[in-house]
Amino acid sequence: MSSAHTIYLDHAATTPLDSAVFLSMQPYLTEAFYNPSATYSAARKVKQAITEARRSIAHHVGARPTEIIFTAGGTEANNLLIHGIMRQFPDGNCVVSAIEHDSVLHPAAQYNQRVAGVLSDGRIDIAALKTAIDDQTVLVSIQYANNEIGTIQPLRDIARLIGDVKQSRLKVGNTRPLYFHTDACQVPVYLDIHAARLGVDAMTVNASKIYGPKQVGALFVKSGVHLEPMLLGGGQEKGMRSGTENVAGIIGFAEALNRAQIERHEESKRLQMLRAQFIEAIQSRIPTAVINGSIKHRLPNNVHITLPGQDNELLMMRLDKHGILCAVGSACSASDEEPSHVLKAIGLSDEAAHASLRFSMGRSTNKAAIQRTVEALANSLG
Ligand SMILES: Cc1ncc(COP(=O)(O)O)c(C=O)c1O
């Protein structure tokens, strides 16, 4: 449990549940417990609540409600999209970036997968991406923002490139579809997630990074994009994701997304200012610290640093003793000894990767917390 003195700087791993979100969920965990597929009026009301939540989420994604599939989180949504498309094209290939979340990289690796590299600032290498897409490519999946270094990808530029490829295919009579998916799990608190403005055909979002509950997410799939379901059964979610709906989770997700999107400009501005102060304080107290990833194209809450010669596990444990919670590598995957594939992809040595820390700020972060963190970090160096 976090105490009043805890400074939580791991919002990229997960966020606390917003109290209004919790309140919105409560009735569906208690008196309104009915299975939405039942036909009596009490259950129909529950079904109606899901319909409204779907409509609200679709509104923020700029989608039709029928284009939203609820899942048990971001991992499942990414798997559904990748398997759902790739199983239909055994001779096709999919293109992903080298810094995707494992829930994209691992399912994609089961098919003919091509990996496009990123530049040292963490942005996709558009030339490498262009080379990776060939006549057999059916899917390009590039994340919106990275969970480790916070880098924001130029989705509109990628969508333009994909549009050009489609045009050239038309000219030579290649009728193979080419879909563009983005994993947007890290972004709704800060950025626009309107699919048409971004130029994507499919998008993954989840609730646990946006002050909503865990184990609930959604896959937006543009109408006309056919998916093969992974879970077969009762036919919920128009057959795309069978299983009794996580009603309270879905209601909480909609509430969390609504607040995130309404407040995103203000929260982004606030955290951008805090981040600048954070980086300035680190650089003045620890001049050897190196900031990883683009500063300009970066989520406002992310500070990722390498402290040459230091051991990140040790630093993290020392900060923990000061009540400061941060991450080494990607805290949303099971911990392993391997250096992060993201840090390797931007050119860090294994040694530098093992000397790196991620601080991800959130709604509770203020200037005093940043000052205390930098002070504790400077005093924790080996
Ligand atoms: C970018 C990204 N994609 C996918 C996921 C997986 O989401 P979930 O934990 O909801 O399965 C995460 C975090 O865990 C993430 O940061």
The ligand as an SDF file (V2000), in Angstrom:
LIG
                    3D

 16 16  0  0  0  0  0  0  0  0999 V2000
    2.2900   -0.0220  -24.7280 C   0  0  0  0  0  0  0  0  0  0  0  0
    1.6200   -1.1330  -23.9840 C   0  0  0  0  0  0  0  0  0  0  0  0
    0.9130   -2.0560  -24.6530 N   0  0  0  0  0  0  0  0  0  0  0  0
    0.2840   -3.0650  -24.0330 C   0  0  0  0  0  0  0  0  0  0  0  0
    0.3400   -3.1950  -22.6760 C   0  0  0  0  0  0  0  0  0  0  0  0
   -0.3650   -4.3620  -22.0240 C   0  0  0  0  0  0  0  0  0  0  0  0
   -1.5610   -3.9530  -21.4590 O   0  0  0  0  0  0  0  0  0  0  0  0
   -2.2840   -4.8690  -20.3300 P   0  0  0  0  0  0  0  0  0  0  0  0
   -1.3760   -4.8620  -19.1490 O   0  0  0  0  0  0  0  0  0  0  0  0
   -3.5960   -4.1570  -20.1120 O   0  0  0  0  0  0  0  0  0  0  0  0
   -2.4740   -6.2070  -20.9030 O   0  0  0  0  0  0  0  0  0  0  0  0
    1.0800   -2.2570  -21.9230 C   0  0  0  0  0  0  0  0  0  0  0  0
    1.2420   -2.3450  -20.4600 C   0  0  0  0  0  0  0  0  0  0  0  0
    1.2320   -3.2840  -19.7890 O   0  0  0  0  0  0  0  0  0  0  0  0
    1.7290   -1.1920  -22.5930 C   0  0  0  0  0  0  0  0  0  0  0  0
    2.4410   -0.2840  -21.9380 O   0  0  0  0  0  0  0  0  0  0  0  0
  1  2  1  0
  2  3  1  0
  2 15  2  0
  3  4  2  0
  4  5  1  0
  5  6  1  0
  5 12  2  0
  6  7  1  0
  7  8  1  0
  8  9  2  0
  8 10  1  0
  8 11  1  0
 12 13  1  0
 12 15  1  0
 13 14  2  0
 15 16  1  0
M  END
$$$$
